[in-house]
Amino acid sequence: MDTIRKRIYLAGMLHDIGKFYQRASGSFNADDNNLKKQSEKIADYICPKKENDRPTHQHVIWTNEFFEQMEKSLKLFSSVKDNDDHPFHVNAWATDAITDDNIANLASNHHRPATDLQKIITLADWWSAGIDRPDNYEEKDNIFKGGIRFHNYKSVPLFSIFNELNTGDQTKINSNTFVFKPRKLEVEDVFPIKYVQDDVHDLQKDYADLWKEFIKEFARLPLDSFRGFEESLSFLLRKYTWAIPSNTVDKANVSLFDHLKTTAAFADCLYVASQHEEYKEAFDLAGKYPILKQGYYPVMLLGVDISGIQSFIYDIASNKAAKSLKGRSFYLQLLADAILMKFYRHQAIEAMSAHVLYAAGGKFFMLLPNTPEVKEAIIEIKNEIDTELWEEHKGRLSVHMDVVPFAYHSQFINNKAESWISILNKSEKLQVGALWKALNEKLSAQKNRKFVNLIRDDYDAFFNPQDRRLKVSGKLGQCAVTGDEFQNEQEKVPLDKESEKYVSKSVYNQIKLGQDLKDVDYIIVFKENSDKDDYLKNRARASINILGTNFYLFDKNELIKELPGYTQISSADISTFYCINTTGFLDAEIKGKSITYGYKFYGGNEQAYFRDDDGTVIYSDKNHKKAKTFEDLAIDDKGDSTSLGVLRMDIDNLGTLFIKGLPEKSMSFSAYSTLSFNLELFFSGYLNTIRDENEFRDWVNILYSGGDDLFVIGRWDKVILFAEQVQKRFKQFTGRDDITISGGMVMVGRKFPIAKAADMAGDAEKAAKNYGEGKLKNAFCFLGQTISWKHEFGLVKILKDTLMSFMTGQGGIQPLSKALLHQIMRFKAMKDGNDLKYLWLSAYYFKRYRERYCKDNNADAERFINDITRKIVDGDPQSNIETGSRYLDLLALATRWCELELKLKTKA
């Protein structure tokens, strides 16, 4: 990678850092503006002007100030090494040096570019934001948005990207405004707050406090390699700018981080394309601002989709092998990381962290230069992955990969902007959503062409039964997890000490991942094999090689304990050092050469543990927390066996939200990046906060959480409540009633085959997705009944709790006869059999029951019996239950729930 390319990329990543610094400072003419006199003088050269000669887009002054301060106080940028050179110099700004394309000028001059390279940053900034209108500057008073008036740009917080998301139902209007106050990223504190006029205040102090923390950590970034610096910088910017608006003039719903990231990606792609012979006539850089000519498509959106995830996780050959589930789900996340590493490493691509728009749930999307060399490299990578996955998984997992070349165009007419996307081989003017749709259609089409290149090149390996690779004798046995027959003794590894079953080496490594994930704090990633490999492998909790990338799991104690040889870990030439589920990534003890520091959110690294009477986790040995097995989770309050709950959930209509959700005027790559990040933050990060609450921590395990998909196992009653909390918190997170999540839960015995249970939960989830006329979704299927989250679940829960209180005699009353529960279920069965006698029989029965059990001192019970008697006939319109028939369905579900809970909590 040439040095200019690296400068362009870093300049794109930091081009608007001045927005952060400006909002943390006094105004341009104030004494507390944090600007040197030199910086105040440069406005005439790098800021556009209004008619009154007033400089606009003043944030670029603070961008320049940031570079100069970091260089003067820390020599930071000039200390970043690149192949034993230091090419990222920052000179003090001077009028005669404005055409010097050092990193500070490239970043600061994007509103008045003076060179061709500076115009590349300008174009990238436009492509990221969608458009940059001539009057689009922040230094304004009386800004009005979301029904709220703000006195200046420093009082405008980041608006939630969900506020104006279109769900397709034009009758539903979101009248609430939710915002994020400026703060650093901590997974426990990710919710927006409802905002009204009285909440408006100047946020300069919030920004100032945040800026001080940012600068302290910025000074700690690794400087001994470009790769380590840029990737660690990306994580740091995400930590401190995720809740800062990139622009307070328009919707203010795109984070500064996502704008910086996508600008860096576009800057790199556009620069690489501009240096290629194919694009020598594509860019008109002679005028004041850059123009991409029609008919050129210098950037492409790459999509990568791992197929077979569900069956890979759930389809295991024996219940004994259920212990592999956690490791197999984590393996899939590492597999996606290993695929990404191939794009980072390939010399024809050399992608960087900002190129990734979205990566979760076995999918990722990247922006890449549309050059012949990059396209050839993608084909090469695809063939490598196909070969390696076939050898390892024999078709259980496959990867679909495709691209859509595109260009962004805009034009100004009478100070009004028109902007559009053009896609190769499509003539019409399109919006960004069409790009996602086109790519997803191409990826879907590939699902019927798995391993097509391998089949074409090596037919015998797939279809010739005489080929040695397909011959098996059956004498060596089968892997207890996959069911594959072993081809040699070296493949066999004992499943565990107590079992006579065997698994393959790769499956054994997956099991180890799952067992040790709960005890680790860090993931160390090597780019390739190293002489330190054996040392790390022997000391890591678990290790695995996936597609040529080595992953090692360590706990904090292992890395900081003073043992001979510790320095061998701390000085290892490591690719990436990730902290798990914490953003304190620069606090890590390990220091070494060419390290990238970062963090990863992973749903479900903590599991249900055994605890002593004080609530302290019990350890099976000095290094391992004693985790509960599935059978241990299925224990009731009396210590007897009960059932497991198996839950699957995901967001309703997510594909439509991505393609059509953003209003046309808000469609931009940075907006899509913000939306993707928010979803990842909730499902990969915040879900752990719910699971770790006292209600769930000892009874619920998240086995898989990625993208928008969730798979959970635990004690059945806790899983129902966990599903309720996920639905409630997701609604709070989005601030919307019409962006919904559906799920299905089944109850199974503690020894029930987990693969079958997963399929059953999947069927229940599908039933929820098909709920209501027109498939309204927003539903939950459990105990064999599908109900609406919106109107019905809350009612069912109230009915269940009421029945429980009457059956157990809470509040000192005499417990009611449990015959009531039996009769409700009988009436439900009669209704389902179209026997309408249930209407008068229920009225008669409830009258007799009331006279017998409620006549003394139980007025609450009497009112309850009267209530259900009436509603079984008339429905409950106050609760949006329109018919008596539906009310009886819900009452029967509550009754069944009550019956099961009575068995769980009371002695026979």
N, C-alpha and C positions, 0 to 999 in steps of 0.2 A: 504494500500500500504506500503510495507516494505521500510525501510530507504535506503537499498542498491539500490533498484530499483530507488528511487528518485535521488540518487547520480549518478547512471548510466545515467539517463535521462538528468540531468543538465550538466554532463560532455560531453555528446554527443552534447548538444545545444551550448556549448562553446569550443569545442575541437579545432576549427580553428580560434578562436577570435584573436589568435596571428598573423594571416595573415593581419588583419586590423591594429593591433598595429605595426607590422614589417614594413608595407608600410608607416606608419606615422613617422618612426624613421630612423636614419642613419643606415648604414650597420653594420654587426656584429662586425667588428673591428674598427668602427668609434667612435669618442668621443661622438657623439650625438645619440648613439644607444638606449638611455633610459633604459639600462640594468644595474642592480647592478653587482658588481664583482662576487657575488655568482651565478647569472644567467649565466654569461659568462662561468663559469666553468662546467655547467651541459651539455653542448653540447656533451661531450664524452659519456654521459650516455643515452640521450634520442633522439639524432639525428643519423640517418644512416650515413654511411661513404662512400665516393667514394674511388677509388683505391689509390689516392694520400693522403688518410687519411683526406680529407676535409669533414667537417660535412655538410650534406644536410638537406632539410626539416627544415630549421632553424626557421620557424615560431613557432614551438612548444616551443622554448625558450621564445618567447614573450608571448605565451599562459601562461606559468608558471609565467612569470613576472607579467602579468595581475592579476592572482589570488593572488600572494603574495602582490602586491601593494594594491589591494582592501582590503585585510585582514589587512595589517599593518596600513593603513591610516584610514580605516573606520570600521574595524572589520565586514565587510559586510556579508560575507558568514557564518561566525559563528554566526551572529545575526539572520539568517533566522530560524524562529521557525517551528517546526513540532510536533504537539501534546505536547506542553509545553517542548519540547526538542530542542536542537540546534545541529543537527547531521552533519552539513556541514562544519566541521572544515577544515582549511587549515594550514598545518604545513610548516615552512621554509624547503626548499628542502635540503635533505641530502642523501649521497650515501647509508647509511645504512637503509634509509627509502623508498627506491624506490619501495619496494613491499607493502608499506602502501597504501591501496586503498582509500585514501581521494580524494575529488573531483578534486583537482589540479593534482594529479598524474594520475587519470583516464583520464582527459582531455589532459594532456601534453604528455603522454607516448604512444600515439597510433601508432607512427611509430617504436618504439622499446618497445613493451609491455613486462612487466615483470611478470604479473600475469594473471590468467584466466579472471578476470573481465576487465582488461585493454585490453585483446585480443577481448573481446566483442565489445569494442569501435572501435578497429581496423576493425573488420569485418563489423560493421555498417557503418563506413567511406567508405569502399570499396563498399558496397551495394548501398549506396547513390550516389557515383560518377560513378558507373559502373565498374570501375577497377582502380587499383593503380599500375602503372608500376614501376619497380625498379628505372628507371631513371626519374621518374615524380617529379621533384623538381624545385623550382622557381628561385633559385639563379644562373641565367644564363644571359649571355650577348647576344646581337644580336638575338632577338626573331623575327621570321618572321611569320605573320599570316594576313589573309585577304588582301594579296597583299601589306602589309605595314611592314616595318622593325622597330622594337622597340629596343632601345639600352639596356634596362633591364626590369625586371619584374615590376618595379614601374612605368614605363611609359605605361603599358598596361591597358587600361580601360575595362570596361565590354562591350562586344560585344552584340548587340541585338540578342535574341534567334531567331528572324525572318530572320536573314541574310541568313542562310543556310536551312531554312525550305523547304522541298520538297512538291510542290503542285501537283505532278503527271505528269506535262508537262515538259519532259526533254529538250524541245527546249527552255525553258525560264530559263535563267541563270541570277541570281542577281549579277551584277558586282559591286554594291555599298557596302560600309561598313558603318554601322551605329553603334554608340557606346553611352554609357551613361557615363558621367563624374561622379566621386564620389560626392554624395550630399545626403542630407536627403530627406525623402519622403514628398513631398507636391503635392497635387493632381493637382494643376495648372501647375506643371512643371515636366511632365513625359515623354517628347518626347526625343528620341535619336537624335544625331546630325550626319550628314554625316562627315566621317573622311577620310583624305588623308594624305600622307606622311608628308607634311609640318605642319600638326597639332600636330605631335607627340612631347611630352615634358614630363619631369619628373613630376609625380603627387604627390610627397611626401608632398608638402605643402598643397595640397587639402586634402590629407588623414590626415595630422596633425591637420588641422583646424576642420575637421569632428570628429576626435578622441576626441578632447577636449570637443566638445559639447556632444558627446556620454557619456563620463565619468561623466560629470556634471549631466546628466539625470540618468545614471546608479545608482548614489549615492542616487537618490530619489525613487528608487523602494520600494514597500511595503515589509516589512520583517517579518510581524507577522503571515504569513502562507505560507506553501510551494506552495499551489495552487495559491495564489495571486502573489507570487514572480515569479513563472515559467511562468504564462500566461502574466503578465505584461512585463517580460523580453522578451518574444516572440514578443510582439508588438514593444518593443524598438529596438530589433535587426532588425526587418523588416524595421523600420523607418530609421536606419542608415546603414544597409548593403545591402539594396535592389539593389543598383547601384554599388556594388563592386564585381569584379569577384572572384569566389571561387578558381579558378586555372588559372594562366596566361600561362600555358604551352600548354594545349590542345586548345580547341576552345575559351576559355575565355568567354563563352556565358551563363554560369550558375551563378546566383547571390550567394554571400556568404550566404545570409540569407536562401535561399532555400536549400543549401547544409547543413547548420547547422541544419535546421529544420528536414530534412529527415534523417540525421544521428541520431538525437535524437530519432526519431520515430523508426528507425531500432534498435538502441541500446536497447530501452525499449522492443520491441517485441522479440529480440533475447535473452535478459536476462530472460524475463518471460518464454519463451519456454525452455531455458536451465535448468531452475529449475524444470521442469515438468518431471515426470517419463517417459512419452512417448518419451522424447528426451535425455534420460540419455546416450545413445550411439551415439547421432547425431553429437556431436562436438568433433573434435580432437584438443585439446588445448595444447598438449604436445610439439609440435615443436616450431620453432621460430615464426611462424605466424599461425593464426587460420584457420581451415579447417572445412567446413560443409560436412559431408558425403552424398553421393548420396542416394536418396530415402526418404529423410526427407524434410518436407515443413513447416518450423517453423513460417512463416509469411503468412498472407492472406490480400488480397486487398478487402475491403468492399465497395460496391456501394449502395447508397441510392438515389432513384429517386421518387420525388413527382409527381404523375400522376393526370391529370385533371386541370392543372394550367390555361390553356387558357380558358376553359369553365367556370371555377370558377370565373375568373376575369370578363369575358365579358358577361356571360349568366345571365343577370339580368332581372327581370320580368316586370319592368316598367321604363320609362325614368326618372321619378321622382327619382328613386333610383340610378341614375348615380353618385350621390355624394358619393356612397360607393366604387367606382372604385379604388380611390387612397388608401383607407384604406385596401381594399381586396388585392391589390398587396403587400402592406407593411406587411400585415398579413402573407402572404406566406413566406416572408423572416424570420419573427419571428418564423413561424412554423418550418422552417429548423433549426433555432437556438435551438428551444425547443427539436427537435429530437436529435440534437447533445448533448444537455445537458443530455439526458438519457444515452448516452455512457460515458459521463464524470462521471456521478454519480454512475452507476451500480458497485457494489462492486466486481464483477467478471471481470470487464473490466478496470475501472478507467482510461479511455483514457485521454490524455492531448492535448493541443492545437497543438503540432507539429505532432500529428498523422493524422491531416487533410491535405491531399494533395491538395484538391480543394473543394471549397464550393461556389456555385453561381447558379442562375437560377433554384432553386428547386432541385439541385443535390449536393451530396457531396461524396467524396471518402476518405477512411481512411486506414491506415496501422494498423493492429491489430495482436496480437499473435495468432497463430493457435493452440489453446489448446481446449480440450473438454469443459472446463468451459466457455471460451469466446464464443464458438459456441452455447452453450446452452443459454447463456445470450442474444445473438443476436436474437435467436428465441423468447425468452421471451419478449424482447423489441419490436420485430415485432408484436407479439400478442397484447401487450398493446396498441401500436399505432393503429393497426387495430380496436380494440374495441373503443378507444376514438374517432377516426376519423369517424367511422360509427355512433356513438351516436351523434356526432356534425354535420356531413355533409351528412349523409345518402348516401354515395357512390360518392358524387361529387368529393371528393379528396380521393386518396388512395396512399399508399407508397409501392414501390417495393424495395426489399432489398435482396442482395445475396453476396456471397464471392467466391473468387478464391484463394486457397492455392498455394503458390509458393516458390521457392528457387532461389537464385542467385549463380552461380558457375563460377569459373575462374581457369585458369591454365596457367602457364608460361612455354614456350618452347623456349630455346635459346633467352631468354630475351624478347620474344614476347608474348603478352597476348592474350588468347582467353577467352571470357566470354559469358555467356548465361543464360537465364531464363529457369527453368524447372517448369512445371505446373502439379499439381496433375492429374493423369489419362491421361497425354499426354507424349508420349515417346520422341518426337523430341526436339532438342535444339532450343529455341525460343529467341526472343528479347522482350523488354519491351512492344512494341506496341501490340504484340500478347496477352499480359495480359489484356490490356484495351479492346481489341476486344472480348476476351473470357468473360469478365465480362459484357460488354454491351449486348452481345448475351443472357446471362442468365437473365439480367434485362428485356430485351425485351420480353423474353418468359413468364415472370411473368405477363405481361399486360393482358393476357387472363386467369389469375388465381387470380383475385382480391378477397380479403377477403375469400380465400378458407378455412382457418382454422375456421373462424367464421361461415361460412355456414355449415361446417362439424359438428361443436359443437352446433350450435343453428339454425337449419333449419327453425323453425317456425318464427323466427324474420325476415326472408327474404321472405318466400314464403307462409306462412299460413295466409290467409286473416282474419281468426278468431282470430289471435293473437292480444292482446290488443295494442301492439306497432304499429300495422299497421292499426288499426281502427281509422277513423276520421269521424266526423259528418259534417264538412263543416260549422258549425254554428259559429265557432270562427274566421273565415276568414283566409287569407293567408298572409305570409310574403311578403312585397312589393318588396323585392330584390330577394329572392330565389324562391318564389311561393309556398313554403311548407305550408301546413295547420297547424295551431296552434293546439296543443293538450290540452292546458290549458291556462287560462287567465294570469297566471304568466309569460308566455313566451312573452307576447305582450308588445312592447314598442313603443310609438309614433315616427314616422319617424322624424318629426320636428314640430315646433309650428304651421306652416301654413297649415300643411297637416292633413288629416284625415286617412292617411295610417299608418299601423303598421309594425314593423319588429321584428324579434326575438332579444333576448338580445345579442347573439353573433354577429349578424349583426350590431346591434347598436354600439357595441364596436369597430367593424371594421370601421364603419363610423367615429366614434370619432377619431380613429387612423389617418385616412386620413385628417380630418379637422384640427387636432392639430399638425400634423407632421411638417408643415411649420413653426411653432412657437417654436419648441423645439431645444435644443442643446445637450441633453443627453438622453441616455436610461439606466435605472437602472434595473438590472435583479436579482431577488431573486431565489435561488435554490428551495425554497419551501415556504409554508405558514409561516408567522412569526407574532409575536405580533405587529410588526411595519407595517403590511400590511394595516390596516385601515388608519393609519396616512398618509402613502405615497399615498394610493389610493385617499384620500380626497384632497390631495394637488397637485397631478400630473395633467398635462394637459390631459392625457389619460392613461388608464391602461387596461391590458387584461391578462387573464390566458390562456395559451395554453399548453396542455398536461402536466399540473402540474407545469409549470414555469410561474412566474409572471413577466410581463414587465411593466415598468412605464416610461412615457415620461415627462421630465422636461425641462424648459428653464433655462438659467443661472440666471436670476433675482430671480427666485423662490428659487434657492439654496443658494444665497448669501445674500438675504435681511435679515435684522436683525429683525426677528419676534420671539415672544415667541414660543418655540418649534423647532426652527431651529436646535438646537443641537440634536433633536431626529432624524432628517434626517442624520446629519453629523456623528452621532455615530452608525447608524444602521448597523447591521451585513449583509452586502450586498454581493452578489455573484460577480457581474460584473458591472462596471461603464464604459459605452461606450460614447465617444465623437462622434458626427455625422459629417462626412466629414471634419475632421481636425485631424491632428496627434499630436496636442498639448495636449495629454491626461494626462500627469503628472502635468499639470497646473490647473487641476480641483480643485475647492474649497472644494469639499466633502472629508472628511477624516473619516475613520472608521476602523472597525476590519475585517480582512480577506478579504479585497477588492482586486479584480482584476481590474486594470485600462487598458483600451484599446480604440480602435477607430473602427468605421465602415464606409465604403463607401456605400452610398445608392443613387442610381440614381433617382433624382426627388424630394428630400425633399422640395426644394424651388418651389414655384408655381407663376403663373402670378398674379400680384396684381394691384389694383387701385393705381394711383399715382397722386399727385397734380402737378401744373404747373412747379414746381421746380424739379420734378422727385422723390420726397420723397414719400415713401410708406404711404398710408393712413391706419389707424387702424379702425376697426369696433368697438372696445372698447380698453381699455388701454392695454390689453394683446394679442389681436388677430389682425394680419394683415388682411386687407380686400381682400380676394382672389376673383378672377373672376370666375364666373360659366362658363359652356360651352357656354351658350347663350351670356355671356359678351365677350367671346373670338371671337365670330362671329359678330364683328362690324367693318365696313369699315372706311376709313379715313374721310368720311362725316358724320359718326354717324349713318348710316343706317345698316340694317341687311345684312349679307353676309353668306358665307358657312363656315363650319368647315372642316378642313383637318384631316383625321384619317390615321395614318402612322404605318406600321409595317416593321421592318427590322431585319435581322440577317446575320451572317457570312456564306459565301458559303463553303460547304464541310468541316465543322468543324470536324466532326467525322473522316473523312479521314486524316485530318491534325494531329489529335491526334494519330491515329493508325499507319500512314505511314509517317508523315511529317518530323520527325527528322531522319537525316541520321543514319544508323546503328551504326556508330562509336560514335555518339553523344547521343544515347539513354541511358538515365539514369533517375532514379527517381527524382533526383534534377533538371534535365533538364525539365521534365514534370511539376514539381512544378513551375519552373520559367515561363514556357509557360502559365500555368493556371493563375498565379499571374498577368502576363501582360494583359491577356484578362479581368480579373476581374477589374484591375486598370483602363482600358479604359472605360468599359461599366458601372461599378458601381461608378467610381470616376470622370474621366475626362469629361464624357458627361455633367455633371453639369456645367462645365466651359463653354461649348458651349451654353447651354441653358441660362446661366446667362449673356450672352453678350447682349448689348443694342438692337440688332436686334430682339432678341427672348424673352427676359425676361418677357415682358408684354403680349405676344401673344401665347406662347407655353408652354405646360405642359407635362412632362415626367410622364406617368402613370405607366409604368413598364419598368425596365431595369435590367436584370440579366443574368449572363453568357455571352451569345452573342445575346440576344433577346431584342428587343426594341419596345415599344408601346407608341405612342405620339398623343396627340390631341391639336389642336390650330387653329388659323386662317389659312385658306387654303394656302394663298400665303406664309406665314411665314413657314409653315410646309414643303413646297417644298424646300425652301432655307435651312431649318434646315437639311433635309435629305441630301442635297448636301454637307453641311458642315460635317456631320457625315461621309459620304463616303470619303471626301477629307482628313479629319483629321485621319481617320483610315488608309488610305494609307500612310500618313506621319508617323504615329505611327509605322507601320510595316516596312516602307521603301521599300515596295514591290508593284508592279502593279498587281501581280498575286495572292495575298491574298486579297480576295474581299468580299464585302458586298452587298447584294441585298435587295430591299424593294419595298413596294407597298403602294400607298396613294389613298384614295377615298375622294371625296367631298360630304358632306351631309348637309342637313338643320340643323339649330341650335336646332331643337326639334326632330331630327331623332333618333329612338331607337339606343342606343349606342351599344347594343349587335349585332344588325344587321350590323351596321357600322364596327364593329370589324371583323365580318365574311367577309364582302366585302373587307376590307383591307387585310385580310388573303388571299383571292382569288387573289388580285392584287399582293401580295408578291409571291404567287405560280407562277403566270404568269411570274414574273421577274426571278424566279428560273428556269423556263423552257425556258428562252430566248435563241435563237440562235440554230444553228445546233449543235447537241451534247450537248445541254443544257450548253451553255457557262456561263450562270449566269452573275454576275457582271452587273446587270441591275436594272432599276427603272421603275416601272409601275405607271403612273399617268395620269389623264384625259383620261383614257381608252386606253392608248397607252403604249407599253413596248419598252424601248429604252436602249441602252448600255450606261453605265457610261463612258466608255473609250473614245468612238468616237462621241457619238451622243448627250448626254445631254448638253455638252458645246456648240455645234452648235445650238441646239434648243434654248438655253438661249440667245445666241447672236442674233439669228433671232427674238426672241420675243422682246428683247431690241431695236433692229433696227426698228421693226414695231411700237413699242410704241413711239419712238422718232419721227417717221414720222406722226403718228396719232395725236400726241399732239403738234406738232410744236416746238419741243425743238430746241434751238439754234437760235431762231428768225425766222425760216422758216415758210412758210405757211403750216398749217396742210394738210395732204393728205386726200382724201375721204376714209371713212371707207368702201365703197363699195368693196375696194380691199380685205378686210378680208372676206367678204361674198363670193366673187368669188373664192378665194383660197379654201374655204371649199366646194364650189360647185364642183370644179375640183377634189378634193379628193373623194367626194361621187361618181362622175362619174368613177373614177379609180377603186374604190372598187366594183362598179357594172360592171366592165369589159367593160365599154364604152370607147373605145380608142379615141373617138373624143376629149377627154380632152386635147390631145397633141396639135392638131392644134387650138382648141378653146382657150386654154390658151395663146398660142403664139399670136393669133390675139387680144385677150382681153388686154394683157399686152402692146402690141404695141400701141393700142388706148389709154390706160390709161396713158402711158408714154408721149404721144403727148399732152394729155389734161392737166396733172397735173405737169409734170416735165420739161416743156420746158423753164420756166423762169429762176429762180435763185436756182434751186434745183438739182444741179449736183449729189449730193450723192444719192438722191432718184432715179435719172435716172440710175445711175450705179447699184443700188440695183435691180431695175426692170429688167434691162438687165441680171443681174446675175441669178435671179431666173428663168427667161424665159429659159435660156440655161440649167440650172441644172435640171429643171423638165424633160428635155429630156435626158441629158447626164450624170446626176449624178454629184457628187462632189468628184472625186478621191483624191484631195488634202486633203480632210477631211475624207478620207476612206469611203465615201458613193459611192458605186460602181454603183448604178442604179438611173435613174431619178425617177422611181416609189418610191424607198425608200426616196429619197430627198423630194418628194411631201408629203409623210407621215410625215416627220419631220417638213416641212414647215407648214403643216396643224396643227400639234400639237402646234407649236410656235404661230400660228394664234389664236388658241383657247385660249391659255394662255394669249395672248395679249388682246383678247376680254374680258376675265374675269377680267383682271387687269384694263382695262379701266373702267369697271363698278365699280370697287373697289375704284378708285382714282379720277375719274372725275364726275362732275355733269351731269345729263342727259340733 
